[in-house]
């Protein structure tokens, strides 16, 4: 697996941000759920399997 979902959180603007560690590039990425359909295929597939939990706040910190 190339990614680790580190956490999600509500931003001040009311949108939930998704914080991901890209292991291969050794960098952190931040996206919003609305952007998932526009992401790279592998990252999109990774996030789609966790989308229900993301929307329900299971990964919030």
RAZI-V126993 format. One record per backbone hydrogen bond with DSSP energy under -0.5 kcal/mol. NH is the residue of the N-H (numbers start at 1). CO is the residue of the C=O. E is the energy in kcal/mol with one decimal. If there is no record, write none. Layout:
NH CO E
NH CO E
//
This chain:
4 21 -1.8
6 4 -1.0
6 19 -1.8
7 19 -1.4
8 59 -1.9
9 17 -1.8
11 15 -3.2
14 11 -1.9
17 9 -3.3
18 31 -3.7
19 7 -3.1
19 17 -0.5
20 18 -0.6
20 29 -2.9
21 4 -3.0
22 20 -0.6
22 27 -3.0
23 2 -2.5
23 21 -0.9
24 2 -0.6
26 22 -1.3
27 22 -1.5
29 20 -3.4
31 18 -2.2
33 16 -0.7
35 32 -2.2
36 33 -1.3
38 35 -2.0
39 36 -1.6
44 40 -2.9
45 41 -2.4
46 42 -2.0
47 43 -2.4
48 44 -2.6
49 45 -1.3
50 47 -1.4
51 47 -0.6
51 48 -0.8
54 50 -2.3
55 51 -2.8
56 52 -1.7
57 54 -1.2
58 53 -2.6
59 53 -0.5
60 57 -1.3
61 8 -1.4
//
